[in-house]
Amino acid sequence: MFSGNPAMAKKSQKTSIKSIVRAPQQDRSRQTVEAILESAVQILETEGLDGFKVAALAERSGYGVGTLYQYFENIDAVMMALVELESERQRQTLLAEFSDAAARGKKQTTRDLVDMMVGAFSQRRAAHRAIIEWVLSRRDVRMIEGRNTFLGQMLASVSLRTQGLTMQRLLNPTEMFVLSRSFLGALRTAIWNDDPDTTSPQFAQAMADLVDGYMYMVAKREPGIAEKKTDATDH
């Protein structure tokens, strides 16, 4: 149980962490998993990967190793669940924020989206650094992370709207990969290096410029691209 096998492991339960978090009928499973993962984040925040052991997780969470094994095949499966849960929380936060802004008639800009993402990563920075370090050490996880279609399309659509541009298609897989990986790569590298500039307005603006500049060039190559005559929101 909970072997040190570095390969990414499937959870012994057949449902992913996303489905557990989303499904209200699975309250007990959801609460158990969230408690375990919260304990995992606490350990990573205070002790890093070196202190992330099965015994420490059992002690911090209050669950025995047998209970942990019901949900996670090994310690790497816990880390993978943290990656998935963080991605899902970010997705839900972005959707909620943009839905609320739309209901209030407020147009969200690329800078608004960047500020949300930077804010999310700026919380519990030590834990985020540990998770990023783990992801970077595993090629199979990096490949999954590279297919972040939700974030890529969100960045693309908000950027186009911010600049008053239109496209008659979605980003293709190559464009999606470049946009999402360049954005997340820059943000995660800054967090991983514990760069104090990450929280500055200049960093957020530079990230917004990265997205807007890329999307401007993609849109510019489109045949019959039309720039709206209405004022684009400044950012």
N, C-alpha and C positions, 0 to 999 in steps of 0.2 A: 504493500500500500504506500502511496505517495513516494514512489521511487524518484531518484534523481535524474531520470531519463530526460535529456534536454529536448527531445522531440516534442513538438506540440501535440498534446493529447486531447482526445475527445472526452467530453464529460460523460460519466457513467449514465447520467440521465439523458434521454434522447432529445430533450428540449434544450434550445439554446438559452443563454442568459437573457437575450432580448425578449423571448416569448414569456419567460418567467416574470420579468419586470412588467411586461405589458398586461398580463392576464390577471384580472382581479379575482377570478375563481381559485387561483392558486396562492392565496394569501399566506398560508403557512410556509410553503416553499419559497415564495418571494421574500418573506421576512427573514427566513433563515439564511438565504443566499446573500441578501443585502447586509445582514449583520456580519457574516463572514467576510464579505468584500470590504466593508467599512473597517473591520479590524485589520485586514490586509493593508489598506491604505494607511492606517495609523502606524503600522510597523514600518512601512516603506518611508513614511514621512520622518520618523525618528531614528531609524536604524539602517535604512537603505537596503539594497539587495543582500548585503552580507548578513544582515540580521533576519532575513526573511526565511524562516525555517518552519517546518511543520509544527514542531513543539511550541514555538512562539505563537503561531497562528491559533493553535488549539487553546492555549492559555489566554490569549487576548480576547478571543471570541467567546470563550466559555463553552465551546462545543468540543466533544471528544473527537479523536482521530477517525473513529468509525463513522460519525456523522459527517465529517468533512469528506470522507470517501464516498458518501452517498451522492454528493454533488460534483466532486472534482476528482479526477483519476490520479492526479499528482500535482505538485506545486506549480508546474508550468501551466497546468490547466487553470489554476487560480489567476495567474498573470494574464492568460489569454482572456479570461472572463473580465478582468479589469479593463483590458483594451476595448473589448466589445461594449461593456457597460458605459465607459467614458464616451465612446462614439455615439451610443444611443442617447445618452443624456444631452450631449451637445446638439444632436439632431432635434430632440424634443424642445430644448431651450430655444433654438433658432426658430423653429416653427411657431412656438408660443409667442415669442417676441415679435415676429413679423405679423402674425395674425392679430395681435393686440394693436400694433401700429396701424395696420390696415383698417381695423375697426374704428380707430380714432382719426382716420384720414391722414395719417402722417406717412410720408414717403421715406422708406429706409434707403440709405445710400451704402456704397461699398465701405466707406469709413465706419458706418454704424455696425456693419457685419464684422469688420475687422476688430472693432472695439469689443464686441461680444466674445469673439474667439480668444483674443488676448486676455480678456478678463477671466475666461474659463480656465485657461492654462496658467494664469498667474496665481490661482488658489492652490495651496498645498504644493508649492513648487518642488520641494524635495521628493515628494511621492511621484510627481510627474517626471522628474529627471530619472528616477529609478525605472519607471515604466518605459520611458523612451530608450534608456540604455538596454533594457531587456529586448525591446522590439528590434533595435538595431543589431543585436547579436543573433537574430534568428531570421534567416532568409525567407522561410515559409510565411512568417507573420508579416514581414515587409511586403511580400507579394500581395497579401490580402489587403493590407493597408493602402497599397497603391491603387486599388480599385474603388476609391471613395467617390462614387458617382453622385451621391446626394450633395456633398459639399461642393464638388466641382460645378454642378448645375446651379446650385444656389449662388455661388460666387459669380458665375457667368451671367445669370439673369439679372442679378442686382446691379452688376457693373454696367451691363448694357443699358438698363433703365436709368442709372445714374448719369451716364454720358449722353442719353438721348439717342441711342443707337438701336437698330433692330436687326435681327437675324431670323431667317425663315426655317431654321433647323436647330437641333441640339448639337452640342459639341460631339465630335467623333471620339472614339476611344483614345487616340493619340493626344488630341487636344485636352481631353479630360484628365489624362495621366499627367501631362505637363503642368496644367494649371493647379490641380489639387496637390501634386507632389512638391511643386515649387513653393506653394503657399505654406503647406504643413511643414515642409523641410526647413524653411527659413524660421518659422515660428518655433518648431521643436528644437532646432539647433540653438537658438537664442536661450530657450529655457534650459536645455541641457548644459550649456556653458555658463548658466547662471548670470547672464548678461544683464546688468542693472538697467541698461537702456531699453529693455523690453517694455517697461511700464511708461515710457516717455511718449508724449504726443508725436514726436518725430518718428519713432519706430512704427507706430500705428499708421501714420500717413504714408511712410515708405512702403508698408505692406499693401495699403490701398492702391498706391501708385503701381505696384507690381501687378496687381490684378487688373486694374483699369488699362494699363499699358498693353498687357497681353491681349485682353479682349478687344481693345481698339484695333490692333493689328489683325486679329482673326476676322473681325467684322468688316474691316476695310477690304479684305480680299474677297468678300462675298460679291457675286454679280448682282448689280442693281441695288447695292446697299443704299438705304435711305436714312439720312439723318433727320430726326424730328426737328421741326422748326420751333417747337416749344422749348422753353428754357430748361436745360438739364440741371438737376440739383447740384449745387456746389458741394465739394467735399474737400 
